Amino acid sequence: MEIFTLEFWTTLLSIVMIDLVLAGDNAIVIGLAARNLRKEDQKKVIIWGTVGAVIIRVLATMAVVYLLQIPGLLLVGGLMLIYIALKLMTDEKEHEVKSSTSILAAIRTIIIADAAMGLDNVLAVAGAAQHDYLLVVMGLAISVPIVVWGSTMVLKLIERFPIIITIGAGVLGWTAAKMFVKERFLADFFVNPVIKYGFEIFMIVAVIGAGLVIKHKQAEKRTLQEGHA
């Protein structure tokens, strides 16, 4: 993908958005894992834990970018992204991360926890990157420092403006649609630009709509349970 094109920069923006919405939560892991260490050691753990997590994240994302070139996997990846988008809108996340008093143990905890929690992020970024490794590196280079050093700010913004989550889910729906469109054995259905872009818009609306319906039903269920309690 040419670097001086609108497609390149809109894709980069979507990668950064995906990273911030899906990985903002992962930043809490760093604070939780290091909370029992001395203040002077916490900075070392944050730096080295983040470096390790980023290296694994970049390598895993590049591996998935390569794997998504295999026929059929774009379709599977797109379906998984729809699930991730709905989960993002409807899940109430809890963080149970064991804290450590050892620097190496804390660094290990951060890397392992981030790798486990970051699988959805890896798939989403790889799907949005459209086989472009430069986009992967640039997207992570922009968003990871924001996530790590500005995690509190990111989470506060999400709490204050829940629409950020809805926008993030819409971006994931759009990314899933682009993966379907680029799947080799589905490509013939999307030759017409009207059908192609119409489908992408439909997917964004469908994902957000389904997420809102599920969320509404969950709220109704909670209200009934509280009424019976």
SESE-757156 format. One line per 2 residues: their letters; for each residue x, y, z of C-alpha. Coordinates in steps of 0.05 Angstrom, whole numbers. Last residue first. Example, Ala and Ser with C-alpha at 12.3 -4.5 7.8 and 13.67 -1.06 7.14 Angstrom:
2
sa> 273 -21 143 ~ 246 -90 156
end
This chain:
229
ah> -663 -199 901 ~ -722 -206 853
ge> -718 -134 829 ~ -642 -138 823
ql> -650 -199 778 ~ -702 -163 736
tr> -656 -102 728 ~ -597 -146 710
ke> -639 -181 656 ~ -661 -113 627
aq> -589 -89 626 ~ -567 -153 590
kh> -623 -144 539 ~ -600 -73 525
ki> -528 -95 517 ~ -549 -149 468
vl> -590 -99 427 ~ -533 -48 428
ga> -482 -100 404 ~ -528 -123 349
gi> -537 -51 324 ~ -462 -36 327
va> -446 -99 289 ~ -502 -90 238
vi> -486 -16 226 ~ -412 -29 212
mf> -429 -91 170 ~ -480 -52 128
ie> -429 3 114 ~ -378 -50 90
fg> -432 -84 48 ~ -452 -18 15
yk> -378 -5 1 ~ -371 -71 -37
iv> -440 -72 -69 ~ -432 -1 -96
pn> -360 -16 -117 ~ -383 -75 -161
vf> -329 -129 -159 ~ -355 -151 -90
fd> -387 -218 -105 ~ -326 -239 -147
al> -280 -229 -87 ~ -315 -283 -44
fr> -267 -340 -63 ~ -206 -296 -54
ek> -225 -263 13 ~ -213 -188 3
vf> -286 -169 13 ~ -292 -213 75
mk> -229 -181 106 ~ -256 -111 90
aa> -322 -129 125 ~ -284 -153 187
tw> -245 -87 188 ~ -310 -48 183
gl> -340 -88 240 ~ -276 -76 281
vg> -282 -1 266 ~ -355 -3 288
ag> -335 -38 353 ~ -284 18 365
it> -338 71 351 ~ -383 37 403
ii> -326 34 453 ~ -312 108 442
ip> -387 120 452 ~ -375 104 525
fr> -348 175 535 ~ -331 185 608
ei> -311 112 620 ~ -273 109 554
lk> -239 176 569 ~ -220 151 639
lv> -191 87 608 ~ -148 126 559
mt> -125 175 613 ~ -106 118 660
sg> -70 81 604 ~ -29 142 584
wv> 41 114 593 ~ 26 43 569
vi> -32 54 520 ~ -3 119 491
pv> 66 87 484 ~ 33 27 450
si> -10 68 402 ~ 40 103 356
al> 93 49 350 ~ 38 -5 346
gm> 6 29 286 ~ 73 44 253
vv> 97 -29 260 ~ 32 -60 235
ll> 25 -9 179 ~ 96 -24 155
yd> 79 -98 155 ~ 25 -89 102
hq> -15 -153 90 ~ -82 -117 98
aa> -63 -79 162 ~ -135 -81 187
ga> -136 -156 192 ~ -69 -159 227
va> -91 -105 276 ~ -155 -142 293
lv> -121 -210 300 ~ -66 -183 346
nd> -116 -143 388 ~ -159 -204 399
lg> -98 -244 421 ~ -75 -188 468
ma> -102 -215 534 ~ -59 -278 532
ad> 3 -242 507 ~ -8 -185 556
ai> -15 -234 614 ~ 49 -271 595
ii> 90 -208 584 ~ 65 -173 647
tr> 73 -235 691 ~ 145 -246 666
ia> 163 -173 682 ~ 133 -182 752
al> 171 -247 763 ~ 236 -214 740
is> 226 -154 788 ~ 207 -198 847
ts> 151 -176 896 ~ 97 -199 849
sk> 23 -182 836 ~ -25 -234 810
ve> -72 -207 759 ~ -147 -211 767
he> -176 -157 723 ~ -250 -157 709
ke> -283 -138 643 ~ -357 -125 635
dt> -370 -152 566 ~ -423 -125 519
ml> -391 -76 471 ~ -322 -109 467
kl> -354 -178 463 ~ -395 -155 403
ai> -331 -129 369 ~ -292 -193 387
yi> -347 -237 357 ~ -347 -195 293
lm> -271 -201 293 ~ -276 -277 296
lg> -321 -277 235 ~ -271 -234 198
gv> -213 -280 217 ~ -251 -341 192
ll> -265 -305 125 ~ -193 -280 120
lg> -170 -351 136 ~ -205 -381 75
pi> -146 -378 28 ~ -79 -369 65
ql> -58 -295 62 ~ -85 -287 133
ly> -26 -330 157 ~ 24 -276 138
vv> -13 -220 175 ~ -20 -270 233
am> 56 -279 237 ~ 65 -203 233
ta> 16 -194 290 ~ 52 -247 333
lv> 120 -216 320 ~ 95 -145 336
ri> 58 -168 400 ~ 117 -210 424
iv> 164 -150 416 ~ 112 -104 448
ag> 103 -149 509 ~ 178 -155 521
vt> 188 -79 515 ~ 128 -66 560
gw> 153 -113 615 ~ 222 -81 609
ii> 196 -9 616 ~ 141 -23 668
vk> 187 -68 709 ~ 242 -16 709
kq> 193 39 730 ~ 165 -5 786
de> 234 -17 816 ~ 244 53 844
kr> 174 52 874 ~ 187 -13 910
ln> 146 -72 883 ~ 77 -93 907
ra> 39 -57 850 ~ 82 -84 793
al> 34 -137 766 ~ -27 -93 777
gi> 3 -32 742 ~ 25 -71 682
vi> -40 -110 677 ~ -78 -44 675
an> -45 -31 608 ~ -84 -90 579
dg> -149 -50 585 ~ -124 3 537
al> -107 -54 490 ~ -175 -64 456
vl> -197 8 449 ~ -129 40 440
di> -103 -14 393 ~ -166 -14 350
mv> -163 62 344 ~ -89 59 325
is> -104 7 272 ~ -163 48 246
ll> -119 109 240 ~ -66 69 201
tt> -121 44 154 ~ -146 115 143
wf> -74 136 130 ~ -58 82 79
el> -125 88 43 ~ -116 164 36
tf> -51 153 -1 ~ 21 176 10
ie> 46 111 40 ~ 28 68 -20
m> 0 0 0
end
